[in-house]
Amino acid sequence: MARDLSDFEFDPAVLEGFTLHDLKCDACSGYGNCGYRMYRLKDGKPVLICQQKKKKLKAQRDLELAGGAVE
């Protein structure tokens, strides 16, 4: 069964306030099979978003908003 490509279209909401540059996948596993990579299509081209980076940046932002120190 073929997937509908619209399921993979880029939606800025997935960035949760960060930029694509902030969340760009760096293939830190060396092979891109870390399990944290999210594929989306933007203007017909693939965009790779690192869910691990997003989680870390969200935690830092939440800590800053709460008035805590950032390490």
N, CA, C, O and CB atoms as a CASP TS submission, in Angstrom:
PFRMAT TS
TARGET T0000
AUTHOR 0000-0000-0000
METHOD Language model
MODEL 1
PARENT N/A
ATOM      1  N   MET     1       0.844  -1.178   0.000  1.00  0.00           N
ATOM      2  CA  MET     1       0.000   0.000   0.000  1.00  0.00           C
ATOM      3  C   MET     1       0.892   1.245   0.000  1.00  0.00           C
ATOM      4  O   MET     1       1.738   1.385   0.883  1.00  0.00           O
ATOM      5  CB  MET     1      -0.962  -0.004   1.225  1.00  0.00           C
ATOM      6  N   ALA     2       0.729   2.118  -0.933  1.00  0.00           N
ATOM      7  CA  ALA     2       1.552   3.320  -1.080  1.00  0.00           C
ATOM      8  C   ALA     2       1.141   4.367  -0.048  1.00  0.00           C
ATOM      9  O   ALA     2      -0.040   4.546   0.248  1.00  0.00           O
ATOM     10  CB  ALA     2       1.428   3.897  -2.511  1.00  0.00           C
ATOM     11  N   ARG     3       2.150   5.052   0.489  1.00  0.00           N
ATOM     12  CA  ARG     3       1.885   6.131   1.442  1.00  0.00           C
ATOM     13  C   ARG     3       1.588   7.418   0.688  1.00  0.00           C
ATOM     14  O   ARG     3       2.106   7.653  -0.404  1.00  0.00           O
ATOM     15  CB  ARG     3       3.084   6.329   2.402  1.00  0.00           C
ATOM     16  N   ASP     4       0.766   8.225   1.277  1.00  0.00           N
ATOM     17  CA  ASP     4       0.454   9.539   0.729  1.00  0.00           C
ATOM     18  C   ASP     4       1.601  10.473   1.101  1.00  0.00           C
ATOM     19  O   ASP     4       1.900  10.635   2.284  1.00  0.00           O
ATOM     20  CB  ASP     4      -0.926  10.079   1.265  1.00  0.00           C
ATOM     21  N   LEU     5       2.246  11.088   0.118  1.00  0.00           N
ATOM     22  CA  LEU     5       3.392  11.958   0.380  1.00  0.00           C
ATOM     23  C   LEU     5       3.028  13.184   1.208  1.00  0.00           C
ATOM     24  O   LEU     5       3.903  13.805   1.812  1.00  0.00           O
ATOM     25  CB  LEU     5       4.008  12.398  -0.922  1.00  0.00           C
ATOM     26  N   SER     6       1.756  13.535   1.241  1.00  0.00           N
ATOM     27  CA  SER     6       1.358  14.688   2.053  1.00  0.00           C
ATOM     28  C   SER     6       1.606  14.417   3.539  1.00  0.00           C
ATOM     29  O   SER     6       1.714  15.355   4.329  1.00  0.00           O
ATOM     30  CB  SER     6      -0.129  15.028   1.813  1.00  0.00           C
ATOM     31  N   ASP     7       1.696  13.140   3.923  1.00  0.00           N
ATOM     32  CA  ASP     7       2.020  12.793   5.310  1.00  0.00           C
ATOM     33  C   ASP     7       3.428  13.233   5.675  1.00  0.00           C
ATOM     34  O   ASP     7       3.741  13.396   6.854  1.00  0.00           O
ATOM     35  CB  ASP     7       1.873  11.290   5.532  1.00  0.00           C
ATOM     36  N   PHE     8       4.278  13.426   4.676  1.00  0.00           N
ATOM     37  CA  PHE     8       5.665  13.772   4.907  1.00  0.00           C
ATOM     38  C   PHE     8       5.992  15.232   4.602  1.00  0.00           C
ATOM     39  O   PHE     8       7.150  15.639   4.685  1.00  0.00           O
ATOM     40  CB  PHE     8       6.534  12.888   4.090  1.00  0.00           C
ATOM     41  N   GLU     9       4.986  16.014   4.252  1.00  0.00           N
ATOM     42  CA  GLU     9       5.211  17.431   3.957  1.00  0.00           C
ATOM     43  C   GLU     9       5.637  18.163   5.228  1.00  0.00           C
ATOM     44  O   GLU     9       5.116  17.904   6.313  1.00  0.00           O
ATOM     45  CB  GLU     9       3.934  18.081   3.358  1.00  0.00           C
ATOM     46  N   PHE    10       6.580  19.069   5.075  1.00  0.00           N
ATOM     47  CA  PHE    10       7.096  19.851   6.188  1.00  0.00           C
ATOM     48  C   PHE    10       6.031  20.779   6.733  1.00  0.00           C
ATOM     49  O   PHE    10       5.352  21.474   5.977  1.00  0.00           O
ATOM     50  CB  PHE    10       8.319  20.649   5.761  1.00  0.00           C
ATOM     51  N   ASP    11       5.890  20.789   8.038  1.00  0.00           N
ATOM     52  CA  ASP    11       4.985  21.693   8.729  1.00  0.00           C
ATOM     53  C   ASP    11       5.831  22.436   9.777  1.00  0.00           C
ATOM     54  O   ASP    11       6.393  21.796  10.667  1.00  0.00           O
ATOM     55  CB  ASP    11       3.760  20.910   9.392  1.00  0.00           C
ATOM     56  N   PRO    12       5.931  23.754   9.692  1.00  0.00           N
ATOM     57  CA  PRO    12       6.766  24.504  10.635  1.00  0.00           C
ATOM     58  C   PRO    12       6.436  24.232  12.107  1.00  0.00           C
ATOM     59  O   PRO    12       7.275  24.464  12.977  1.00  0.00           O
ATOM     60  CB  PRO    12       6.626  25.976  10.363  1.00  0.00           C
ATOM     61  N   ALA    13       5.244  23.751  12.389  1.00  0.00           N
ATOM     62  CA  ALA    13       4.855  23.457  13.771  1.00  0.00           C
ATOM     63  C   ALA    13       5.743  22.379  14.393  1.00  0.00           C
ATOM     64  O   ALA    13       5.914  22.359  15.612  1.00  0.00           O
ATOM     65  CB  ALA    13       3.392  23.017  13.823  1.00  0.00           C
ATOM     66  N   VAL    14       6.311  21.483  13.581  1.00  0.00           N
ATOM     67  CA  VAL    14       7.164  20.425  14.137  1.00  0.00           C
ATOM     68  C   VAL    14       8.459  20.991  14.709  1.00  0.00           C
ATOM     69  O   VAL    14       9.137  20.313  15.481  1.00  0.00           O
ATOM     70  CB  VAL    14       7.485  19.383  13.063  1.00  0.00           C
ATOM     71  N   LEU    15       8.813  22.221  14.345  1.00  0.00           N
ATOM     72  CA  LEU    15      10.034  22.838  14.849  1.00  0.00           C
ATOM     73  C   LEU    15       9.871  23.388  16.270  1.00  0.00           C
ATOM     74  O   LEU    15      10.858  23.633  16.965  1.00  0.00           O
ATOM     75  CB  LEU    15      10.467  23.951  13.918  1.00  0.00           C
ATOM     76  N   GLU    16       8.638  23.576  16.686  1.00  0.00           N
ATOM     77  CA  GLU    16       8.307  24.052  18.028  1.00  0.00           C
ATOM     78  C   GLU    16       9.101  25.305  18.425  1.00  0.00           C
ATOM     79  O   GLU    16       9.610  25.406  19.541  1.00  0.00           O
ATOM     80  CB  GLU    16       8.559  22.949  19.037  1.00  0.00           C
ATOM     81  N   GLY    17       9.194  26.260  17.479  1.00  0.00           N
ATOM     82  CA  GLY    17       9.841  27.539  17.763  1.00  0.00           C
ATOM     83  C   GLY    17      11.322  27.595  17.409  1.00  0.00           C
ATOM     84  O   GLY    17      11.930  28.661  17.499  1.00  0.00           O
ATOM     85  N   PHE    18      11.909  26.489  17.013  1.00  0.00           N
ATOM     86  CA  PHE    18      13.316  26.469  16.623  1.00  0.00           C
ATOM     87  C   PHE    18      13.416  26.607  15.106  1.00  0.00           C
ATOM     88  O   PHE    18      12.406  26.551  14.405  1.00  0.00           O
ATOM     89  CB  PHE    18      14.011  25.162  17.106  1.00  0.00           C
ATOM     90  N   THR    19      14.624  26.785  14.608  1.00  0.00           N
ATOM     91  CA  THR    19      14.824  26.887  13.160  1.00  0.00           C
ATOM     92  C   THR    19      15.274  25.541  12.618  1.00  0.00           C
ATOM     93  O   THR    19      15.703  24.663  13.367  1.00  0.00           O
ATOM     94  CB  THR    19      15.862  27.991  12.814  1.00  0.00           C
ATOM     95  N   LEU    20      15.169  25.395  11.306  1.00  0.00           N
ATOM     96  CA  LEU    20      15.676  24.175  10.675  1.00  0.00           C
ATOM     97  C   LEU    20      17.172  24.025  10.944  1.00  0.00           C
ATOM     98  O   LEU    20      17.666  22.914  11.138  1.00  0.00           O
ATOM     99  CB  LEU    20      15.402  24.193   9.152  1.00  0.00           C
ATOM    100  N   HIS    21      17.883  25.139  10.955  1.00  0.00           N
ATOM    101  CA  HIS    21      19.327  25.088  11.224  1.00  0.00           C
ATOM    102  C   HIS    21      19.604  24.539  12.630  1.00  0.00           C
ATOM    103  O   HIS    21      20.539  23.764  12.827  1.00  0.00           O
ATOM    104  CB  HIS    21      19.953  26.497  11.070  1.00  0.00           C
ATOM    105  N   ASP    22      18.778  24.950  13.607  1.00  0.00           N
ATOM    106  CA  ASP    22      18.942  24.479  14.985  1.00  0.00           C
ATOM    107  C   ASP    22      18.775  22.967  15.089  1.00  0.00           C
ATOM    108  O   ASP    22      19.471  22.308  15.862  1.00  0.00           O
ATOM    109  CB  ASP    22      17.940  25.173  15.901  1.00  0.00           C
ATOM    110  N   LEU    23      17.852  22.429  14.311  1.00  0.00           N
ATOM    111  CA  LEU    23      17.465  21.024  14.451  1.00  0.00           C
ATOM    112  C   LEU    23      17.984  20.128  13.334  1.00  0.00           C
ATOM    113  O   LEU    23      17.565  18.976  13.215  1.00  0.00           O
ATOM    114  CB  LEU    23      15.976  20.921  14.506  1.00  0.00           C
ATOM    115  N   LYS    24      18.887  20.646  12.523  1.00  0.00           N
ATOM    116  CA  LYS    24      19.420  19.870  11.402  1.00  0.00           C
ATOM    117  C   LYS    24      20.103  18.606  11.905  1.00  0.00           C
ATOM    118  O   LYS    24      20.900  18.649  12.843  1.00  0.00           O
ATOM    119  CB  LYS    24      20.408  20.716  10.576  1.00  0.00           C
ATOM    120  N   CYS    25      19.786  17.494  11.281  1.00  0.00           N
ATOM    121  CA  CYS    25      20.403  16.218  11.634  1.00  0.00           C
ATOM    122  C   CYS    25      21.860  16.236  11.195  1.00  0.00           C
ATOM    123  O   CYS    25      22.171  16.553  10.047  1.00  0.00           O
ATOM    124  CB  CYS    25      19.641  15.026  10.982  1.00  0.00           C
ATOM    125  N   ASP    26      22.747  15.891  12.121  1.00  0.00           N
ATOM    126  CA  ASP    26      24.178  15.845  11.831  1.00  0.00           C
ATOM    127  C   ASP    26      24.667  14.415  11.604  1.00  0.00           C
ATOM    128  O   ASP    26      25.870  14.182  11.486  1.00  0.00           O
ATOM    129  CB  ASP    26      24.962  16.484  12.969  1.00  0.00           C
ATOM    130  N   ALA    27      23.749  13.468  11.543  1.00  0.00           N
ATOM    131  CA  ALA    27      24.100  12.050  11.363  1.00  0.00           C
ATOM    132  C   ALA    27      25.155  11.647  12.395  1.00  0.00           C
ATOM    133  O   ALA    27      26.196  11.091  12.044  1.00  0.00           O
ATOM    134  CB  ALA    27      24.622  11.784   9.914  1.00  0.00           C
ATOM    135  N   CYS    28      24.880  11.931  13.657  1.00  0.00           N
ATOM    136  CA  CYS    28      25.863  11.691  14.712  1.00  0.00           C
ATOM    137  C   CYS    28      26.201  10.213  14.882  1.00  0.00           C
ATOM    138  O   CYS    28      27.251   9.881  15.432  1.00  0.00           O
ATOM    139  CB  CYS    28      25.354  12.244  16.019  1.00  0.00           C
ATOM    140  N   SER    29      25.335   9.330  14.423  1.00  0.00           N
ATOM    141  CA  SER    29      25.648   7.903  14.522  1.00  0.00           C
ATOM    142  C   SER    29      26.622   7.485  13.429  1.00  0.00           C
ATOM    143  O   SER    29      27.174   6.386  13.462  1.00  0.00           O
ATOM    144  CB  SER    29      24.366   7.064  14.436  1.00  0.00           C
ATOM    145  N   GLY    30      26.826   8.374  12.461  1.00  0.00           N
ATOM    146  CA  GLY    30      27.719   8.058  11.349  1.00  0.00           C
ATOM    147  C   GLY    30      26.987   7.402  10.183  1.00  0.00           C
ATOM    148  O   GLY    30      27.478   7.401   9.054  1.00  0.00           O
ATOM    149  N   TYR    31      25.832   6.853  10.459  1.00  0.00           N
ATOM    150  CA  TYR    31      25.082   6.146   9.415  1.00  0.00           C
ATOM    151  C   TYR    31      23.671   6.692   9.236  1.00  0.00           C
ATOM    152  O   TYR    31      22.981   6.331   8.283  1.00  0.00           O
ATOM    153  CB  TYR    31      25.013   4.668   9.737  1.00  0.00           C
ATOM    154  N   GLY    32      23.245   7.549  10.137  1.00  0.00           N
ATOM    155  CA  GLY    32      21.893   8.093  10.051  1.00  0.00           C
ATOM    156  C   GLY    32      20.822   7.125  10.510  1.00  0.00           C
ATOM    157  O   GLY    32      19.651   7.281  10.162  1.00  0.00           O
ATOM    158  N   ASN    33      21.210   6.129  11.286  1.00  0.00           N
ATOM    159  CA  ASN    33      20.230   5.141  11.741  1.00  0.00           C
ATOM    160  C   ASN    33      20.050   5.190  13.253  1.00  0.00           C
ATOM    161  O   ASN    33      19.825   4.160  13.889  1.00  0.00           O
ATOM    162  CB  ASN    33      20.653   3.737  11.314  1.00  0.00           C
ATOM    163  N   CYS    34      20.148   6.375  13.822  1.00  0.00           N
ATOM    164  CA  CYS    34      20.083   6.526  15.273  1.00  0.00           C
ATOM    165  C   CYS    34      18.678   6.336  15.824  1.00  0.00           C
ATOM    166  O   CYS    34      18.512   6.016  17.001  1.00  0.00           O
ATOM    167  CB  CYS    34      20.597   7.882  15.667  1.00  0.00           C
ATOM    168  N   GLY    35      17.671   6.530  14.987  1.00  0.00           N
ATOM    169  CA  GLY    35      16.296   6.413  15.448  1.00  0.00           C
ATOM    170  C   GLY    35      15.676   7.742  15.831  1.00  0.00           C
ATOM    171  O   GLY    35      14.484   7.801  16.133  1.00  0.00           O
ATOM    172  N   TYR    36      16.459   8.806  15.825  1.00  0.00           N
ATOM    173  CA  TYR    36      15.953  10.130  16.188  1.00  0.00           C
ATOM    174  C   TYR    36      15.698  11.013  14.974  1.00  0.00           C
ATOM    175  O   TYR    36      15.242  12.148  15.119  1.00  0.00           O
ATOM    176  CB  TYR    36      16.927  10.816  17.113  1.00  0.00           C
ATOM    177  N   ARG    37      15.976  10.523  13.822  1.00  0.00           N
ATOM    178  CA  ARG    37      15.871  11.300  12.589  1.00  0.00           C
ATOM    179  C   ARG    37      14.421  11.348  12.100  1.00  0.00           C
ATOM    180  O   ARG    37      13.744  10.322  12.043  1.00  0.00           O
ATOM    181  CB  ARG    37      16.781  10.703  11.499  1.00  0.00           C
ATOM    182  N   MET    38      13.953  12.546  11.749  1.00  0.00           N
ATOM    183  CA  MET    38      12.611  12.713  11.188  1.00  0.00           C
ATOM    184  C   MET    38      12.775  13.259   9.772  1.00  0.00           C
ATOM    185  O   MET    38      13.414  14.290   9.565  1.00  0.00           O
ATOM    186  CB  MET    38      11.718  13.673  12.077  1.00  0.00           C
ATOM    187  N   TYR    39      12.202  12.568   8.816  1.00  0.00           N
ATOM    188  CA  TYR    39      12.250  13.001   7.417  1.00  0.00           C
ATOM    189  C   TYR    39      10.986  13.779   7.084  1.00  0.00           C
ATOM    190  O   TYR    39       9.882  13.361   7.432  1.00  0.00           O
ATOM    191  CB  TYR    39      12.410  11.786   6.462  1.00  0.00           C
ATOM    192  N   ARG    40      11.149  14.903   6.415  1.00  0.00           N
ATOM    193  CA  ARG    40      10.026  15.675   5.894  1.00  0.00           C
ATOM    194  C   ARG    40      10.429  16.226   4.538  1.00  0.00           C
ATOM    195  O   ARG    40      11.614  16.290   4.213  1.00  0.00           O
ATOM    196  CB  ARG    40       9.612  16.826   6.874  1.00  0.00           C
ATOM    197  N   LEU    41       9.437  16.624   3.746  1.00  0.00           N
ATOM    198  CA  LEU    41       9.688  17.218   2.438  1.00  0.00           C
ATOM    199  C   LEU    41       9.339  18.700   2.491  1.00  0.00           C
ATOM    200  O   LEU    41       8.247  19.082   2.911  1.00  0.00           O
ATOM    201  CB  LEU    41       8.872  16.495   1.329  1.00  0.00           C
ATOM    202  N   LYS    42      10.282  19.522   2.060  1.00  0.00           N
ATOM    203  CA  LYS    42      10.051  20.971   1.979  1.00  0.00           C
ATOM    204  C   LYS    42      10.417  21.395   0.577  1.00  0.00           C
ATOM    205  O   LYS    42      11.562  21.242   0.154  1.00  0.00           O
ATOM    206  CB  LYS    42      10.885  21.771   3.056  1.00  0.00           C
ATOM    207  N   ASP    43       9.455  21.924  -0.139  1.00  0.00           N
ATOM    208  CA  ASP    43       9.653  22.333  -1.530  1.00  0.00           C
ATOM    209  C   ASP    43      10.172  21.170  -2.376  1.00  0.00           C
ATOM    210  O   ASP    43      10.982  21.363  -3.282  1.00  0.00           O
ATOM    211  CB  ASP    43      10.630  23.517  -1.604  1.00  0.00           C
ATOM    212  N   GLY    44       9.698  19.969  -2.073  1.00  0.00           N
ATOM    213  CA  GLY    44      10.078  18.776  -2.831  1.00  0.00           C
ATOM    214  C   GLY    44      11.440  18.207  -2.490  1.00  0.00           C
ATOM    215  O   GLY    44      11.882  17.244  -3.115  1.00  0.00           O
ATOM    216  N   LYS    45      12.120  18.796  -1.493  1.00  0.00           N
ATOM    217  CA  LYS    45      13.451  18.321  -1.095  1.00  0.00           C
ATOM    218  C   LYS    45      13.386  17.784   0.327  1.00  0.00           C
ATOM    219  O   LYS    45      12.611  18.282   1.144  1.00  0.00           O
ATOM    220  CB  LYS    45      14.513  19.460  -1.203  1.00  0.00           C
ATOM    221  N   PRO    46      14.196  16.768   0.630  1.00  0.00           N
ATOM    222  CA  PRO    46      14.160  16.202   1.983  1.00  0.00           C
ATOM    223  C   PRO    46      14.770  17.133   3.018  1.00  0.00           C
ATOM    224  O   PRO    46      15.771  17.803   2.768  1.00  0.00           O
ATOM    225  CB  PRO    46      14.885  14.873   2.010  1.00  0.00           C
ATOM    226  N   VAL    47      14.144  17.155   4.176  1.00  0.00           N
ATOM    227  CA  VAL    47      14.632  17.891   5.336  1.00  0.00           C
ATOM    228  C   VAL    47      14.779  16.855   6.443  1.00  0.00           C
ATOM    229  O   VAL    47      13.859  16.077   6.694  1.00  0.00           O
ATOM    230  CB  VAL    47      13.656  19.083   5.754  1.00  0.00           C
ATOM    231  N   LEU    48      15.924  16.844   7.101  1.00  0.00           N
ATOM    232  CA  LEU    48      16.169  15.890   8.179  1.00  0.00           C
ATOM    233  C   LEU    48      16.216  16.640   9.502  1.00  0.00           C
ATOM    234  O   LEU    48      17.056  17.517   9.703  1.00  0.00           O
ATOM    235  CB  LEU    48      17.488  15.103   7.943  1.00  0.00           C
ATOM    236  N   ILE    49      15.315  16.288  10.392  1.00  0.00           N
ATOM    237  CA  ILE    49      15.191  16.959  11.673  1.00  0.00           C
ATOM    238  C   ILE    49      15.593  15.986  12.775  1.00  0.00           C
ATOM    239  O   ILE    49      15.116  14.851  12.817  1.00  0.00           O
ATOM    240  CB  ILE    49      13.746  17.489  11.892  1.00  0.00           C
ATOM    241  N   CYS    50      16.473  16.437  13.669  1.00  0.00           N
ATOM    242  CA  CYS    50      16.953  15.594  14.759  1.00  0.00           C
ATOM    243  C   CYS    50      16.036  15.759  15.974  1.00  0.00           C
ATOM    244  O   CYS    50      15.979  16.826  16.585  1.00  0.00           O
ATOM    245  CB  CYS    50      18.423  15.950  15.127  1.00  0.00           C
ATOM    246  N   GLN    51      15.333  14.703  16.304  1.00  0.00           N
ATOM    247  CA  GLN    51      14.426  14.743  17.446  1.00  0.00           C
ATOM    248  C   GLN    51      15.199  14.823  18.767  1.00  0.00           C
ATOM    249  O   GLN    51      14.695  15.380  19.743  1.00  0.00           O
ATOM    250  CB  GLN    51      13.516  13.509  17.440  1.00  0.00           C
ATOM    251  N   GLN    52      16.409  14.276  18.806  1.00  0.00           N
ATOM    252  CA  GLN    52      17.220  14.321  20.014  1.00  0.00           C
ATOM    253  C   GLN    52      17.659  15.756  20.300  1.00  0.00           C
ATOM    254  O   GLN    52      17.612  16.199  21.448  1.00  0.00           O
ATOM    255  CB  GLN    52      18.446  13.398  19.879  1.00  0.00           C
ATOM    256  N   LYS    53      18.088  16.489  19.263  1.00  0.00           N
ATOM    257  CA  LYS    53      18.452  17.898  19.435  1.00  0.00           C
ATOM    258  C   LYS    53      17.248  18.702  19.911  1.00  0.00           C
ATOM    259  O   LYS    53      17.361  19.546  20.800  1.00  0.00           O
ATOM    260  CB  LYS    53      19.000  18.485  18.116  1.00  0.00           C
ATOM    261  N   LYS    54      16.090  18.426  19.302  1.00  0.00           N
ATOM    262  CA  LYS    54      14.888  19.165  19.668  1.00  0.00           C
ATOM    263  C   LYS    54      14.554  18.940  21.145  1.00  0.00           C
ATOM    264  O   LYS    54      14.202  19.883  21.853  1.00  0.00           O
ATOM    265  CB  LYS    54      13.701  18.743  18.776  1.00  0.00           C
ATOM    266  N   LYS    55      14.662  17.719  21.598  1.00  0.00           N
ATOM    267  CA  LYS    55      14.371  17.411  22.998  1.00  0.00           C
ATOM    268  C   LYS    55      15.326  18.154  23.928  1.00  0.00           C
ATOM    269  O   LYS    55      14.907  18.702  24.948  1.00  0.00           O
ATOM    270  CB  LYS    55      14.463  15.898  23.245  1.00  0.00           C
ATOM    271  N   LYS    56      16.614  18.171  23.572  1.00  0.00           N
ATOM    272  CA  LYS    56      17.617  18.846  24.392  1.00  0.00           C
ATOM    273  C   LYS    56      17.382  20.359  24.418  1.00  0.00           C
ATOM    274  O   LYS    56      17.429  20.980  25.480  1.00  0.00           O
ATOM    275  CB  LYS    56      19.028  18.538  23.867  1.00  0.00           C
ATOM    276  N   LEU    57      17.129  20.948  23.245  1.00  0.00           N
ATOM    277  CA  LEU    57      16.894  22.390  23.173  1.00  0.00           C
ATOM    278  C   LEU    57      15.610  22.794  23.896  1.00  0.00           C
ATOM    279  O   LEU    57      15.557  23.855  24.519  1.00  0.00           O
ATOM    280  CB  LEU    57      16.829  22.838  21.717  1.00  0.00           C
ATOM    281  N   LYS    58      14.587  21.962  23.818  1.00  0.00           N
ATOM    282  CA  LYS    58      13.336  22.244  24.530  1.00  0.00           C
ATOM    283  C   LYS    58      13.573  22.232  26.030  1.00  0.00           C
ATOM    284  O   LYS    58      13.052  23.085  26.748  1.00  0.00           O
ATOM    285  CB  LYS    58      12.245  21.220  24.154  1.00  0.00           C
ATOM    286  N   ALA    59      14.358  21.270  26.511  1.00  0.00           N
ATOM    287  CA  ALA    59      14.652  21.187  27.943  1.00  0.00           C
ATOM    288  C   ALA    59      15.420  22.426  28.395  1.00  0.00           C
ATOM    289  O   ALA    59      15.137  22.975  29.459  1.00  0.00           O
ATOM    290  CB  ALA    59      15.459  19.907  28.262  1.00  0.00           C
ATOM    291  N   GLN    60      16.395  22.871  27.590  1.00  0.00           N
ATOM    292  CA  GLN    60      17.150  24.075  27.927  1.00  0.00           C
ATOM    293  C   GLN    60      16.244  25.300  27.956  1.00  0.00           C
ATOM    294  O   GLN    60      16.332  26.128  28.862  1.00  0.00           O
ATOM    295  CB  GLN    60      18.289  24.287  26.928  1.00  0.00           C
ATOM    296  N   ARG    61      15.374  25.404  26.953  1.00  0.00           N
ATOM    297  CA  ARG    61      14.454  26.550  26.880  1.00  0.00           C
ATOM    298  C   ARG    61      13.499  26.552  28.068  1.00  0.00           C
ATOM    299  O   ARG    61      13.244  27.597  28.665  1.00  0.00           O
ATOM    300  CB  ARG    61      13.655  26.521  25.560  1.00  0.00           C
ATOM    301  N   ASP    62      12.973  25.377  28.406  1.00  0.00           N
ATOM    302  CA  ASP    62      12.040  25.285  29.537  1.00  0.00           C
ATOM    303  C   ASP    62      12.713  25.666  30.841  1.00  0.00           C
ATOM    304  O   ASP    62      12.109  26.307  31.701  1.00  0.00           O
ATOM    305  CB  ASP    62      11.466  23.874  29.645  1.00  0.00           C
ATOM    306  N   LEU    63      13.990  25.260  30.986  1.00  0.00           N
ATOM    307  CA  LEU    63      14.735  25.601  32.182  1.00  0.00           C
ATOM    308  C   LEU    63      14.972  27.110  32.268  1.00  0.00           C
ATOM    309  O   LEU    63      14.851  27.707  33.338  1.00  0.00           O
ATOM    310  CB  LEU    63      16.065  24.851  32.208  1.00  0.00           C
ATOM    311  N   GLU    64      15.308  27.713  31.138  1.00  0.00           N
ATOM    312  CA  GLU    64      15.510  29.168  31.102  1.00  0.00           C
ATOM    313  C   GLU    64      14.225  29.913  31.429  1.00  0.00           C
ATOM    314  O   GLU    64      14.241  30.899  32.166  1.00  0.00           O
ATOM    315  CB  GLU    64      16.027  29.604  29.728  1.00  0.00           C
ATOM    316  N   LEU    65      13.123  29.442  30.884  1.00  0.00           N
ATOM    317  CA  LEU    65      11.839  30.092  31.134  1.00  0.00           C
ATOM    318  C   LEU    65      11.429  29.956  32.597  1.00  0.00           C
ATOM    319  O   LEU    65      10.745  30.823  33.140  1.00  0.00           O
ATOM    320  CB  LEU    65      10.758  29.499  30.227  1.00  0.00           C
ATOM    321  N   ALA    66      11.851  28.862  33.232  1.00  0.00           N
ATOM    322  CA  ALA    66      11.520  28.640  34.623  1.00  0.00           C
ATOM    323  C   ALA    66      12.471  29.417  35.558  1.00  0.00           C
ATOM    324  O   ALA    66      12.276  29.436  36.773  1.00  0.00           O
ATOM    325  CB  ALA    66      11.567  27.144  34.935  1.00  0.00           C
ATOM    326  N   GLY    67      13.495  30.050  34.975  1.00  0.00           N
ATOM    327  CA  GLY    67      14.422  30.839  35.763  1.00  0.00           C
ATOM    328  C   GLY    67      15.607  30.053  36.301  1.00  0.00           C
ATOM    329  O   GLY    67      16.346  30.536  37.158  1.00  0.00           O
ATOM    330  N   GLY    68      15.781  28.844  35.795  1.00  0.00           N
ATOM    331  CA  GLY    68      16.903  28.026  36.244  1.00  0.00           C
ATOM    332  C   GLY    68      18.160  28.317  35.452  1.00  0.00           C
ATOM    333  O   GLY    68      18.125  28.984  34.417  1.00  0.00           O
ATOM    334  N   ALA    69      19.249  27.814  35.948  1.00  0.00           N
ATOM    335  CA  ALA    69      20.537  27.993  35.272  1.00  0.00           C
ATOM    336  C   ALA    69      20.688  26.957  34.171  1.00  0.00           C
ATOM    337  O   ALA    69      20.200  25.834  34.294  1.00  0.00           O
ATOM    338  CB  ALA    69      21.710  27.888  36.277  1.00  0.00           C
ATOM    339  N   VAL    70      21.364  27.336  33.098  1.00  0.00           N
ATOM    340  CA  VAL    70      21.637  26.432  31.994  1.00  0.00           C
ATOM    341  C   VAL    70      23.098  26.063  32.054  1.00  0.00           C
ATOM    342  O   VAL    70      23.970  26.927  32.155  1.00  0.00           O
ATOM    343  CB  VAL    70      21.271  27.069  30.622  1.00  0.00           C
ATOM    344  N   GLU    71      23.360  24.767  31.991  1.00  0.00           N
ATOM    345  CA  GLU    71      24.750  24.297  32.033  1.00  0.00           C
ATOM    346  C   GLU    71      25.404  24.394  30.696  1.00  0.00           C
ATOM    347  O   GLU    71      26.575  24.039  30.555  1.00  0.00           O
ATOM    348  CB  GLU    71      24.821  22.880  32.523  1.00  0.00           C
TER
END
